[in-house]
C-alpha cells in the first residue's frame, strides 16, 4: 500500500512538472523543474502561481474525463499554469490574484478539449491560445496604474546586454526575467531536445536583433521582452524546416512590434499566430498535394465521364 501511494505521488509530481515544461513546449519533468527553479530564483510568488494554476487545470481535466495520457504529458495543465502566472503578474493583491488564477486555470481546462479538436481539424496546434483567450476576457476588468515608460536608451548595445536579452527571453514565456533563470530554462529545454534548445537560441537572438533594428530600448532587451515570442515560434516550428521556422520568427516579430506600438497586451499571441500561419499554410498545401495525387490516380476515362 505504501509503495502504491508513493508511486501515485511521484506520478502526480511528474505530471505537474511536465505541465510547467509544456510552457516552453517540452513534455519533460526536468524541464518543468528548471522553470520552477528559475521562478524561485526570480520571485517565489511566480512559482506559487504556476503551481496553483497547473494544479487547478489538471484537477479540472481529470473531473472532465479528458484523456489521462494527455494529462500526464502536461497538455491539460500548462495553460492553467500560464493563467495563474498572468493573474499574479497583473494583480497586486495576492488574495484576488489567487482567486482569479484558480478560476482562469479551471476555465482553460474546460475550454481546452473542444478548442483543441477544432484547431487540429485545421492542422493547427493549440499552444497557449486558451490561456490568451481567458486572460483577455478578465484583463480589462482590472484597474491598474499608468504604464511605466521604458528607459530611453538607444543602440549600440554592449555584449552583456545581448547575453542578458537572449537568455532572458527564454524566461519570459513564464513571466520571468534575467539571464540566470533563462539559462536554467535553456538547460531544461536542452535536456528534452538539444535541437529545440538551439532553435530557441536562434529564434530569440534573431527576434531580439530585429526588434532592436525597429527601435526597441535597452531596458526591453535587458528584460528579455524582445525575443521570447521568436524563441517559442522557433521551437514550435522546428520540425517544419529552417525556411518555415525563420519565416515564422519574422511574422512573430512583426506581430509583436504592431502590438507594442498600439499598447496591446499581446503576451504570447505573436508566437501563436505566427505558428498558426505557417501550420495553416502547410496544412492547406499538403491537402492540395494529396488531392492532386488522388486525381492523378483516377483513370482518365473516369475523369471524362
C-alpha positions, 0 to 999 in steps of 0.5 A: 500500500505504501509503495502504491501511494508513493508511486501515485505521488511521484506520478502526480509530481511528474505530471505537474512538472511536465505541465510547467515544461509544456510552457516552453513546449517540452513534455519533460519533468526536468524541464518543468523543474528548471522553470520552477527553479528559475521562478524561485530564483526570480520571485517565489510568488511566480512559482506559487502561481504556476503551481496553483494554476497547473494544479487547478487545470489538471484537477479540472481535466481529470473531473472532465474525463479528458484523456489521462495520457494527455494529462500526464504529458502536461497538455491539460495543465500548462495553460492553467499554469500560464493563467495563474502566472498572468493573474499574479503578474497583473494583480497586486493583491495576492488574495484576488490574484489567487482567486482569479488564477484558480478560476482562469486555470479551471476555465482553460481546462474546460475550454481546452478539449473542444478548442483543441479538436477544432484547431487540429481539424485545421492542422493547427496546434493549440499552444497557449491560445486558451490561456490568451483567450481567458486572460483577455476576457478578465484583463480589462476588468482590472484597474491598474496604474499608468504604464511605466515608460521604458528607459530611453536608451538607444543602440549600440548595445554592449555584449552583456546586454545581448547575453542578458536579452537572449537568455532572458527571453527564454524566461519570459514565456513564464513571466520571468526575467534575467539571464540566470533563470533563462539559462536554467530554462535553456538547460531544461529545454536542452535536456528534452531536445538539444535541437529545440534548445538551439532553435530557441537560441536562434529564434530569440537572438534573431527576434531580439536583433530585429526588434532592436533594428525597429527601435526597441530600448535597452531596458526591453532587451535587458528584460528579455521582452524582445525575443521570447515570442521568436524563441517559442515560434522557433521551437514550435516550428522546428520540425517544419524546416529552417525556411518555415521556422525563420519565416515564422520568427519574422511574422512573430516579430512583426506581430509583436512590434504592431502590438507594442506600438498600439499598447496591446497586451499581446503576451504570447499571441505573436508566437501563436499566430505566427505558428498558426500561419505557417501550420495553416499554410502547410496544412492547406498545401499538403491537402492540395498535394494529396488531392492532386495525387488522388486525381492523378490516380483516377483513370482518365476515362473516369475523369471524362465521364 
